[in-house]
Structure formats: C-alpha cells, structure tokens
Amino acid sequence: MSGQLGKPILRKEDPALLSGRGRYADDLPTPVGTLHAHVVRSPHAHAEIVRIDGTAALAHDGVWAVITGEDIRKLSDPFLIAVKAPVQQWALAVERVRYVGEPVVLVVAENRYIAEDAAELVEIEYAPLEAVLDPQAACESAAPLLHPQAKTNEISVRDFSYGDTKSAFARADRRIAMTVEFPRLSFTPIECYVVVASHNPADNSYDTLANFQGPFSIHPVMARALRVPGPKLRLRIPPDSGGSFGIKLSVFPYVVLMALAAKITGRPVKWVEDRIEHLVAASSGPNRVTAIEAAINKDGRILALKLDQLEDYGAFLRAPMPGPLYRMHGAVTGAYDIENIDVTNRVVLTNKMPASLIRGFGGPQLYLALERLMQRIAVELKLDPLDVIRRNLIPAAKFPYRTAAGALYDSGDYRHAVDIAVGDGRLDDLKRRREAARAAGRHYGIGFAAVVEPAMSNMGYLSTMLTPQARDKAGPKNGAVSMARIDIDPLGAVSVSADVTVQGQGHQTALAQVVGAQLGLPVGDINVALEIDTAKDQWSIAAGTYSSRFASGTAVAAHLAAVALRDKLKAIGAKQLNVLEDDVELVDGKIRSRSNPDNALAFGRVAATSHWSPVLLPENMAPALSETGVWSPPELEPPASDDRINTSLTYGFIFDICGIEIDPISYQVRVDRYVSMHDAGRLLNPLLAVGQIRGAFAQGVAAALYEEFVYNEEGAFLSGTFADYLVPTVSEIPALEILHYESPSPLTPLGAKGLAEGNCMSTPACIANAIADALGVSEVTLPATPRRIHAMMEGRKVEGGSA
Amino acid sequence: MKPRPFDYARPDTVDEAVELLAEHGDDARILAGGQSLLPMLNLRLIEAGLLIDISRVAALDAIIDLGDTIEIGAAVTQNELMAWPQLAQKLPLLAAALPFVGHFQTRNKGTVCGSVAHADPSSEIPLALAVCGGAVVLRSKRGSRVLAAEAFQQDMLTTARAPDELIAAVRFPVIEGKGTAFNEVARRHGDFAIIAVAAIADRRGAVQLGVGGMVGRPAVRSLTADGAAAAISAWAEELEGFDDAHASPAMRRDILRKLGPRVIAEAIRCAA
C-alpha cells in the first residue's frame, strides 16, 4: 500500500464530532412552518382497535391533525415484504395492534409539548386479545394468530440439505445434540430516529430528511407505500448520525408516516424519537431458538450437522427481513470443514416489536449455537476443546474454500491464527490461573470461539428463502454494486462522494486514504462528503452502510475511480513533462518523472490543465476530471438450483479466548482476560479497525452479560428505560487484547475484508463457553446476569453437584 | 418525553418557599437537583402544577458544624459535600458511601437532602442516615420539627413529610473513635444497589449495621463482631428481600450473608 493507506491516521471527522460540531438531523434547519409530531402507541400486546376519537385532541390549542391508521390506509399501500404471506403493515396500526408500543395515532402540533398534551386527550378503545410471546408457543396450533389470514404465525419454513447427512449420521460414532437460545436485544445508538418530511402538492412529490442508514433497497419500499415513483421521493441523509448499528434501517416506516402527515397537514412535519419510544418500538435483533445436532467421530471430528433455526421476528416482517436468518446461510458451517449439513429455517411472528438488522446480523445467533456445541462435544468426549476446534478447522491448503452451503471463503489460515492467539494470548498462563482459582474453591472457566465474519452481502441472499422453482419464476437476484465518485476542480482540489451513509465509522478518513494513495496526496487534501441525496447522488439498491460492506465494497469503488483518475493525470502530465506515461508518478502532491524527479509539476497545475487548457490534453482525451468507480464483484452469484449460495464477498476470521471468574459475593461474571485474534485481510487504517473491534466487543459483552428486552406474560414491555435495560458503560467493559493477522482477500484490489461485526458474533459465544466451563453446566442462558448465575449455582446444589 | 405544563417559582428564602407550599400543597413540588423529580415529570409519572426551585436559597446551601452533629442544607449537592474538607474526619461513613451515589455528573446536581426525600430503598444516603442515627429537619408555614431517621423513613419512596413541608436539612451525628465501612453490590458502576451495607464499629466490637435494598426502607440492627455471620444470616431470613429483575429474594439474602461480614470486618479494622 502506498502513501497513508494502511497507516493509523487520525480521523478527519473527529475535531468536529468531539467539539460539539457534529451536524445531526435534529441540528439542521427546518423550513418555516414545520410542525411537530408525537406518536401515540399501543399499551396492549394484542388487541382489536374498537374506536378512536380524536375530537378532543384536535380541539386542543395548537394541534393541526390527529391521524389514524384508517387515514393512512386510504393514502398508502402496505409495505412490501420478502415473504409471500398475507401479513400487512402500514405506518400506523390498522384494525388491530400487535405489540406494545405499536404506533396507533399521530398527533401533529405546533410543538412537541402540545402534541404530547393533546395525545392524552385521544380516546382509544381496545378489545384485548390473547397474546403470544414465546416463539415455540407461537408455532403451536392453539396459539393466538397475529395475522388470521395467514392461518399460522410460522409464516416461512424452508428445508435445505447439502451433502449426505443421512449416511454421515449412520456411520458416526456418536451424536451430540443441544438447544441454544439467543436473546432479544438491541444496540442503543446515542441518537434516535429523526425525520423531517415535506410534501409538494403541485407534483405530489415528497422531500424527506432522515438518519436512515440503508440499504437503499428500502427506498422503493417507501416509494411504493407512498404510491409515487422513486424520483418523487427525495430522501436526504444528514452529514452526521449518532450511531446506528443496524437500527436506523428501520426508521423507514416513520419516513412514510411523516411524509403522509406532511401531505395531510400541508406543512412540513418533524419527528424526533425519544428514548422510551426507541427502547419499546424502534427495532431489535431477532431472538432465535436453535436445535443443533452433530454426528461425530470419537476424536471429535464432525461428519455432519443438523440445524433447526426458529427465529422470532415480532409482530411484522419489515423489509428486508428475515435477513438475519439468511445472511449467514452460505457460512452456516462457520470455520469448520463440514460437508454434510441439513438446515431448517423457520420464521415465526409473536406479539413483540418487529425485529430487524442489528450489528452481527445473524452471526451472533448462529455462532452461539455452533460454538456451544463445539464445547459440548469436548466435554462429552472428555477432550480438550481446543483440540476439537483445531481438528475441525478448515485447513489452509483448501482456500479458496467452497462451503457445503455455497459460500466461497476467499482466504485464511485459521490454524495459524489460532496458534498465534494461543501463544500471544498466553493460554497456558490462563490454564494455570484456572487451576489456582479452583484449588482455592473459586469458579473459573476458559472459553473459546472461532468465527468466520462475512462482509458485503450478496443482494440475492434473501431469495435463498424461495424454492428454486419460485426463484426461476421471479428471475435471479444477485450481486452488490458499490459506487464512488471523484471530482477534481479547476484549482486541483479533490472531492469524493460515495454510496455509504455515515454513523461515525470514519469512512471519510478511510476514503481519503484510499484515494490519496493513488493521487499522491495527503489525507488532509482530500474532501469527502457522504450525505446521500437520492435526487442528486449516484446510488443503487445496495447503497448504505450495513453488513460491513465498506472495505470490501465502497472502498474498492473509490480505489477504482482513483486509479482511473491517476492514469488520466499521468497521461496529461506525461505530455507536459515531455516523458513517457510509464515514467510518470504521483507523489507528495507532485506529478513527476520517476527517472528524473526534478522534472515535476504541482498536482494542482496538472489538474487545472484539464479545466482551463484542454488544448494541452492528449489526443482524444475528454476534458474535466471526474470519475465514477463502480465495483460489482462476479463472485456474488444468484443462488444455484441446489440452493447453494455465496452469501457474502469476503470472509474474515476471528478467534477468541477468555478466562472468567464468578464473583463469589455478587455473582457477576468478571472477565479475567479476553484475547481476540482478527484476520480482516489488509487493514486500511489500523486505528479504525481497532475502534470497530472494541465497539463490537463492547456490544458482545452487552449481549453476554447485560442487555435483554424483557416482556412479561401479557406482553408488557419491562425494559423501557435505561434503568431496566442495562447498557454496559466503560466501567463494565473488560480490557481487550487484540491480535492481528492478515490474509488479504484475493477478490478485491485492496485486499481488505469488511470488519465491524465480528465480536458481536464471537464474544457472547466465548463468554458463554467460559461460564459453562466455570460452572460445569451444559445450558447457559444469555445474558448471564447475576440472577441467572445464582440460579444456575443453586440448581447445581439441588442436583447434588459440587457447589 | 415532555412534561405537562407547569409553573415555576424561585424563592430567595425558606419562608417564601414554605408560603408557596402552604398555598399549593400537593400540587407543588420542591425542585433542588431534579435528578429524581425531572425524569418523573418528563415521563409524566407525576404531575406538578408548580415547581418551587430552592437551589438558590442561600440559607439552604450550607454545611453547618453544630458540634456533635453536622447539618447539611437542602441545596447542598452531593459533590459539594464530597468536597467538604472535614468530611472524612467527621462523617467517615458518608465519605465512604458518597462515591457509590450515581455518577460524578449526577452528583453535581443531585442533593443530599433530595436523596433522603426520594427514599429509594436501595439508595446510599438514606442508608447512611439510618445507620448513623441521623435526623431530618422539616419546615412548613406551621413551624418546624425534627424527625429521627427511623420515624422519617417509612417505606419504599414513602416518608413522613407532610405535603406542606420541605426538608430544610439533614443532620448526621459526628462519628468519633469508631470505624466505618460501606459497600454495595450493583449491576453497574453508579446503579442503584442490589444490596448496600453500612457498618459502624467501636473498638470493643459493638457494631451498628445497616442494610439497604432488602426491604422498603433501610434496616438497622445492633450486633457484635463475634457471631456476626450467624446473626446476619438469621437477619437475612427475617428480612426476606425483594424480587425484581436484578435479583431474587434468595440471591439478595445470599449476597447479604457474604457482604455483611466483610463490611463489618473492614469497620473493625478501621476502628483499630
């Protein structure tokens, strides 16, 4: 890598963000006359809406509109979803409510205070229905139906079979089975949803601002709901967004809601979500029940796997669900060389908030099951868990490796990475510490987790859910496009825009590094603007920031555009320097002859030529310096007729080791040491990489020990404030030792693999395994709160195990 | 999360404040640090027609040494008390407890008396008041009275304060020649305690032990260092303990059984 690419450059974004000068959606000016909205939400988990009377609310001073589901149904179509099932959702509840917090009425007023006062005057009569919260209970025939027309809550069931599991199970020495549950939680960004919407009656178009993160495949979903063609829904993304972690995909129903409110009132409408609403109704990851079974040899080698994944999406399937269930599909065998696998994927609806993408995106759910199973195999066979893992890891010689379910793992040396982690992570020392603790009567455990981290989704991945016949009928879906554009202005200043949205990842810095490496310019000289405006910017359905697509996707598009510009500038420079093009290099802000560096021109001067003096350009070269890089990797093919699919472009590898101890007084899990080995190919910026790893680790610790959305039997939501929903703070996050290994991806010119979600996938599994080791139990329920640890220890006493 | 409309008054004197309370009664609320009050107003869990802001009443912003007791006025913030130079010497138990109260940022606004008024069963300052045998000074238009902590603290979020009374100050006895210790178990740094334990021990092993988070108000008992473990175990059974998302009653009792003797041992060490 040249220039500053690959170096730990400090972020361009930070001076503004750290001094209170971020420009978040709520900071931006709004048009004169903007009204403010407040959402009245359902107090019931499941109920018919009998009657809504907004008269008193509407009569309140300063109130402009009281909007109900019936108003919305007249003006809009239900949101498109991926599953063919009669499950309809509009921007407000229609006829019935299906989760506590579901939007029922929108009050629009001069300000939010008045809107909330008036909301208390809206009379809503409900007829409560029986609610079902548990995903397994929801599958039973006697369960209350959320969508009666669907005749079931289990709205999608798909079986997949790869290889020959039947023979493998027949010849196996043993079978080991377990059921693993992954809890329901979210990742709470500091900034919640913000939407500002206007309507232009002259051409029935909408102009909206929202901190939406993508994917922009959701833009047509919004446009269709609003009954307008795409160009009539202008969506603008603000310069800064205070975190998202997948959650700000699901702002889209509110974009539609506020757009309709603007149409109804004839005024711009702004809505700022507060924390209570966010916790009860914004989004969450899906909880999953996995029944996993392995056919094994007596040395722990896995011959075949069976997985039944029951995933709970709450009351509605919002586009693009059931993403988490299919995003990992090609990689469902994780880091292991397993040729035979049966997978059953079931989507069930329950009376909880609709689940959607959160960071990890299906990985946490899969790996908790897979990695708990690996540990369980070791325990049952009385083998060292590390030996079992090593025995099953895909050997380096097999890369690029095609998994049983169709993923193409581009590069990796898993065993070597594990060796580094074991050595530099001082596993031997951890084992000594465990021995000493146990000798003193304390509960200490060691856990491992091996994770393959996919990045940049194949947009066809969701069509795996359809049968091959249905796919043939609908036509193939596949691919992923990334786009970036570079312009050089008459004074030689470089501007970059790209198809990612910003939530604080440092993309401006990384893009400046990628482009600067080709143009020979420092990061400070490259201007990057990432506020997408669907009316003015180039975007595709793949645009946005999600699924870790930046390093494997958009960064490559920027690289390609930079290379094209570099070559153009070399040609222009060669003519002016009177040398051959091969001899020209772009270094340190100059364009010069490599063989005679004194023969040089300033970058800006050569660039200016294209604007001011096209006569000096080489023959047949178009003037103006503007390039759009488009990157569409061929490896992202549609699902095959045998259901094999390469669900992502690049695949990184993570191996975690941790030692934990149960605090004898507080029953808290105290992490003694946590080591995480990461292979994400070439790192574009090690500081950004470490930031991502630390963030994902914090969220992994949260899932393992703290955060959970809790509902009681009636469906009341019990995690409505931060006093109940415990987000770990810096005081609770343990120290993290990060080790690096680079196996560059051969599939992209930069060799970098998307990196962002890994520890969300590995850390809950690693900590769960350590707890299982510490307490000698087979079932570890996450989050492993002190209350659960206490109960587990009591349970062991009751069963007569050693206390 | 916007509050309902309310009026706002900022009296300069205690007399003005109690005059307003007498006039408005239940419809008025005292605002000092607002760390408990304002979230409840924003969540619309409570109503207030009038907020009476006493944070600038000079007479209430004082820490007064009365010789054998220290009087802390209603406007004194938790951080102001922590910064009082004589805190460690005269009120060592409070000095040990205050770092557990919320976070540095909240202690800049939250007041000592505000915590006592709010009376959350697991909060640290009311526990310290109970163990130390402190008192609460109440003022109203009708006059003033002083209630011992035992009489003032009734139950979860419930005190003996009448609607027309404001807490003017709390009084803590000065601790001399004794050892003190405070500890708690909480899910995260700064959270409400699951169990909080405070102990004052003299050189002969007589201990005053206080527990927060087990029942509706701080529980206090006298015991001796000898046989403390057994006494605490029995006491835990008596108290039973709450059931909530963070801990079962059995878990609370187990924590108390282990934490209690630890805190006592530290207080004894400190006394020596």
Interface residues (C-beta under 8 A of the other chain):
Chain A: R112 Y113 E116 D117 D274 R275 I276 P664 I665 S666 Y667 Q668 Y706 V710 L718 T721 A723 D724 L726 P728 T729 S731 E732 T785 P786 R787 H790 A791 E794
Chain B: M1 K2 P3 R4 P5 L43 R44 V185 R187 R188 H189 G190 D191 F192 I194 A245 H246 A247 S248 A250 M251 D254 I255 K258 L259 R262
